[in-house]
Amino acid sequence: MAGEDLLSLDRQVCFPLYAASNLLNRLYRPVLTQFNLTYPQYLVMLVLWETSPCTVGELGQKLFLDSGTLTPLLKRLAANGLVDRQRNPQDERRVLITLTQQGHALKQQAAIIPETLASQLQLSVKQLDQLRHQVQHMVALMSHALKPEQS
């Protein structure tokens, strides 16, 4: 690789990931606006549709977000009537997040979101699965690389 500038933007792994994330957020925005959700709120709802109740800590682990980021986001979801936040009776230090009836009902309406985004990207189901698998692998590698830093 003599003569190649390793600091060229085109040689970085971080930039296409950053750009893809930014563009994906922009693609989601008009779809999620119909449901009065931001992209981070949508991610929280996806977790809760799988596992409710869930602690703030569990949400943070799954979404790679800290409680300082999650708390205002969860307060907005609660203000919109989608979730309830309450102290865990077994451990007052933990806050349990549960879906409200309205939060459960939103799942059926939101079922169109993945199909809408897939059609905008013009990728086959197989291509999307391959891409998701590659990105999940990369997330696992990065998470593992950060483990000593997180302790």
Residue pairs with C-beta under 8 A, 6 or more apart in sequence:
4 11
5 11
9 15
17 138
25 39
27 117
27 120
27 121
28 39
28 42
28 113
28 117
29 39
31 112
31 113
31 116
31 117
32 38
32 39
32 41
32 42
32 113
35 42
35 106
35 109
35 110
35 113
36 80
37 45
38 73
40 63
40 65
40 69
40 73
41 73
41 76
41 77
42 110
42 113
43 63
44 59
44 63
44 70
44 73
44 74
44 77
44 83
44 97
45 77
45 82
45 103
45 106
45 107
45 110
47 54
47 59
47 62
47 63
48 54
48 59
48 83
48 97
48 98
48 99
48 103
49 99
49 104
49 107
51 58
52 97
52 98
52 99
52 103
53 96
53 97
53 98
54 96
54 97
54 98
55 88
55 94
55 95
55 96
55 97
56 67
56 70
56 71
56 74
56 94
56 95
56 97
57 67
57 94
59 65
59 70
59 74
59 97
60 66
60 67
60 70
63 70
64 143
74 83
74 85
74 97
75 85
77 83
77 103
78 84
78 85
81 100
81 102
81 103
82 99
82 100
82 102
82 103
82 106
83 97
83 98
83 99
83 100
83 103
84 97
84 98
84 99
84 100
85 95
85 96
85 97
86 95
86 96
86 98
87 94
87 95
87 96
88 94
88 95
88 96
118 125
118 128
121 128
123 131
